[in-house]
């Protein structure tokens, strides 16, 4: 009987050790929460006019018809909340990291112009929201009232307004990225709009309408490195911190937009030694239970 108990105890302990070893050897998915004050994106750029060329856009702050929810920053900047999920080969000292998914949800920065515009397929080609082809005239219309939005921009010379709404980023990488000993890796993540809308109102072009951004994606091209750092907190716990500098250059035929900022996400995790102790404790409890049954 004693020999059987010893074998069972050894098996349980080996199983616990195997779990810990596997978590340090194979992929470990980990979901981190974005820190709202530290996670933000600012936009800048220009409207591409067919005759005048690139005309820079500016913020909408300071107008009596708009409302700024964050007076310390312009309408071209907003913060983000949500989660980022990554897969690492070692929880506390990774040598590779893969971005699996994210739900990075932009916060409302204010009530900006224009109001929500019609999303339609006027030319009947089953492609909704095409700029120009599916735009309504601005004649006899007004961009007001200002409506909740994540970013708001304007072009004074064209009497033009645009507002970004319901922005959610899905951040991924097609393959794992190498992480050096300092926890640094290349900032080559792909930023895809999980959801998003652009409402526009251009008096000079006599166009107003709504375009869908969902599905559009660009790669992060920041020259600064991203980092994965681990800070021991004591009591068998550590904090994992993910830092992603952001520089995205989206240049299409109508709007050239630069997205600049950063994402910071954290999570508190148990250290492997703590997991090992739990496995050993579980083994001991199992032994006690077997003795009682005998």
C-alpha positions in Angstrom: 0.0 0.0 0.0 2.8 2.4 1.0 4.5 1.7 -2.3 1.3 2.6 -4.3 0.9 5.8 -2.4 4.5 6.7 -3.1 4.0 6.0 -6.8 0.8 8.1 -6.9 2.5 11.0 -5.1 5.5 10.9 -7.5 3.1 10.9 -10.5 1.2 13.9 -9.2 4.3 15.8 -8.5 5.7 15.0 -11.9 2.5 16.1 -13.5 2.7 19.4 -11.7 6.3 19.9 -12.8 5.3 19.0 -16.4 2.6 21.7 -16.4 5.1 24.4 -15.2 7.8 23.2 -17.6 5.3 23.2 -20.5 4.2 26.8 -19.7 7.8 27.9 -20.0 8.6 26.0 -23.2 5.5 26.2 -25.4 3.3 29.1 -26.3 1.6 30.9 -23.5 -1.4 33.1 -24.4 -1.7 36.2 -22.2 -4.3 39.0 -22.3 -3.3 42.4 -21.0 -5.5 45.4 -20.3 -4.8 48.8 -22.0 -3.9 51.6 -19.6 -6.3 54.4 -20.7 -4.2 57.4 -19.7 -1.1 56.0 -21.4 -2.7 54.6 -24.5 -3.5 57.2 -27.1 -3.3 58.0 -30.9 -3.2 61.4 -32.6 -4.0 61.9 -36.2 -2.6 64.4 -38.7 -2.4 64.7 -42.4 -4.1 66.3 -45.4 -7.1 66.1 -47.8 -5.9 65.3 -51.3 -7.7 67.9 -53.6 -7.7 67.0 -57.3 -6.6 70.6 -58.2 -5.0 72.1 -55.1 -3.1 69.0 -54.0 -2.6 68.2 -50.3 -4.5 70.5 -48.0 -3.6 69.9 -44.3 -6.5 69.3 -41.9 -6.6 70.7 -38.3 -8.6 70.1 -35.1 -12.1 71.3 -34.4 -11.5 72.7 -30.9 -12.7 76.2 -29.9 -15.8 76.3 -32.0 -19.1 77.2 -30.4 -20.9 74.4 -32.3 -18.6 71.6 -30.9 -17.9 70.2 -27.5 -14.5 69.0 -26.3 -14.6 66.2 -23.7 -10.9 66.5 -23.0 -9.9 70.2 -23.0 -6.2 69.2 -22.4 -6.0 67.7 -25.9 -7.2 68.6 -29.4 -10.0 66.8 -31.3 -7.3 64.9 -33.2 -6.2 62.9 -30.2 -8.0 60.3 -28.2 -7.2 57.6 -25.6 -7.9 53.8 -25.9 -9.2 51.1 -23.6 -9.6 47.4 -24.0 -7.3 44.4 -24.3 -4.4 43.0 -26.2 -3.7 39.2 -26.4 -0.2 37.9 -27.2 1.4 34.5 -27.3 4.9 34.2 -25.7 7.3 31.3 -25.5 8.2 32.1 -21.9 5.9 34.1 -19.6 8.6 36.0 -17.6 11.5 36.0 -20.1 10.2 35.5 -23.7 12.4 35.2 -26.7 9.4 35.4 -29.1 6.1 37.1 -29.1 3.1 36.9 -31.4 0.2 39.3 -31.4 -3.0 37.2 -31.5 -5.8 39.8 -31.3 -6.9 42.9 -29.6 -10.0 45.0 -28.8 -8.5 48.5 -28.6 -11.6 50.7 -28.3 -11.1 54.5 -28.8 -12.7 56.8 -26.3 -15.0 59.7 -27.3 -12.9 62.9 -27.4 -15.8 65.2 -28.0 -18.9 66.1 -30.0 -17.6 66.9 -33.5 -18.9 67.8 -36.9 -20.5 66.6 -39.0 -23.4 64.7 -37.6 -23.8 61.0 -38.6 -24.2 61.1 -42.4 -26.1 58.6 -44.6 -24.3 55.3 -45.5 -25.7 54.4 -48.9 -25.1 52.8 -52.3 -26.4 55.5 -54.7 -24.8 54.0 -57.8 -26.2 50.6 -57.1 -23.0 48.6 -57.4 -23.4 46.9 -54.0 -20.4 48.9 -52.6 -21.7 51.2 -49.9 -20.0 54.4 -48.9 -17.8 55.1 -51.9 -16.5 58.7 -51.7 -18.2 60.8 -54.4 -20.2 58.0 -56.0 -22.3 57.4 -52.9 -22.2 60.9 -51.5 -25.2 63.2 -51.0 -25.0 66.9 -51.8 -24.3 69.4 -49.1 -26.4 72.1 -50.7 -29.3 72.9 -48.4 -27.8 70.8 -45.6 -25.8 71.7 -42.5 -23.0 69.6 -40.8 -24.6 70.3 -37.4 -25.4 69.1 -34.8 -22.0 68.1 -33.5 -22.2 64.4 -32.5 -20.1 62.1 -30.3 -16.9 61.1 -32.1 -13.4 59.7 -31.4 -11.5 62.1 -33.6 -12.7 65.3 -35.3 -10.9 67.3 -38.1 -11.6 70.3 -40.3 -10.3 72.1 -43.4 -11.2 75.8 -43.2 -10.4 76.6 -46.8 -12.9 74.0 -48.1 -15.5 74.5 -45.4 -15.0 70.8 -44.7 -15.5 68.6 -41.7 -14.9 64.9 -40.8 -15.4 62.8 -37.7 -14.2 59.3 -36.9 -16.6 57.2 -34.9 -16.7 53.7 -33.3 -13.0 53.1 -33.8 -11.8 49.7 -32.6 -8.3 48.3 -33.5 -7.4 44.7 -33.9 -3.6 44.4 -33.5 -2.0 41.2 -34.8 1.3 39.8 -36.3 1.3 37.1 -38.9 4.2 35.4 -37.2 6.1 35.6 -33.9 8.6 38.4 -33.4 12.0 37.9 -31.9 12.5 39.4 -28.4 16.0 40.3 -27.2 17.4 40.0 -23.7 16.1 43.5 -22.8 12.6 42.6 -23.8 12.7 44.6 -27.0 11.2 43.6 -30.4 10.4 45.3 -33.7 7.3 47.5 -34.0 5.8 45.8 -37.0 2.4 45.0 -35.8 -0.6 45.1 -38.1 -3.3 47.6 -37.1 -6.7 46.7 -38.6 -9.9 48.6 -38.0 -12.2 46.0 -36.4 -15.0 48.6 -36.6 -14.9 52.3 -37.6 -16.8 55.0 -39.6 -15.7 58.3 -41.2 -18.5 60.9 -41.6 -17.5 63.8 -43.9 -19.1 67.0 -45.1 -17.3 69.1 -47.8 -19.1 72.2 -49.0 -16.6 73.0 -51.7 -17.0 69.6 -53.3 -20.7 69.4 -52.6 -20.2 66.0 -51.0 -21.3 64.5 -47.7 -21.6 60.9 -46.6 -20.2 58.0 -44.5 -17.4 55.6 -45.3 -16.8 52.3 -43.4 -13.3 51.8 -42.2 -13.7 48.2 -40.9 -11.3 45.8 -42.6 -8.8 48.5 -43.6 -5.4 47.8 -42.2 -1.8 49.2 -42.2 1.4 48.0 -40.6 3.0 49.9 -37.8 6.2 51.5 -39.1 7.5 53.1 -35.9 11.3 53.3 -35.7 11.1 52.8 -31.9 11.1 49.3 -30.5 8.2 47.7 -28.6 9.0 46.2 -25.2 7.8 43.4 -23.0 9.0 43.9 -19.4 8.4 42.0 -16.2 8.5 43.6 -12.7 8.4 41.3 -9.6 5.7 42.5 -7.1 6.5 40.1 -4.3 4.2 37.5 -2.9 4.8 35.3 -5.9 3.4 37.8 -8.4 4.8 39.8 -11.3 3.5 42.6 -13.5 3.9 42.2 -17.3 4.0 45.5 -19.2 3.6 45.8 -22.9 4.7 49.0 -24.7 3.9 49.6 -28.4 5.0 52.9 -30.1 2.7 53.7 -33.0 3.4 55.3 -36.3 1.1 54.4 -39.2 1.1 56.1 -42.6 -2.2 55.6 -44.5 -2.0 57.4 -47.8 -5.0 56.9 -50.1 -6.2 59.0 -53.1 -8.5 61.1 -50.9 -7.1 61.4 -47.4 -3.5 61.1 -46.2 -3.6 60.3 -42.5 -0.7 59.7 -40.1 -1.5 57.9 -36.8 1.0 58.5 -34.0 0.9 57.5 -30.4 1.4 54.5 -28.2 -0.3 51.5 -26.5 0.5 50.5 -22.9 -1.0 47.3 -21.5 -0.4 45.5 -18.3 -1.4 42.3 -16.4 -0.4 40.7 -13.1 0.6 37.1 -13.3 1.8 34.4 -10.8 5.5 33.5 -11.0 6.4 29.9 -12.1 7.7 29.1 -8.6 4.2 29.9 -7.2 2.6 27.6 -9.7 5.0 24.9 -8.7 4.1 25.3 -5.0 0.5 25.0 -5.9 1.2 21.8 -7.8 3.0 20.4 -4.9 0.3 21.5 -2.5 -2.3 19.8 -4.7 -0.2 16.6 -4.7 -0.1 16.6 -0.9 -3.9 17.2 -0.7 -4.4 14.3 -3.1 -2.2 12.0 -0.9 -4.1 13.0 2.2 -7.4 12.2 0.5 -6.1 8.8 -0.6 -5.0 8.0 3.0 -8.4 8.9 4.3 -10.2 6.7 1.8 -7.9 3.8 2.7 
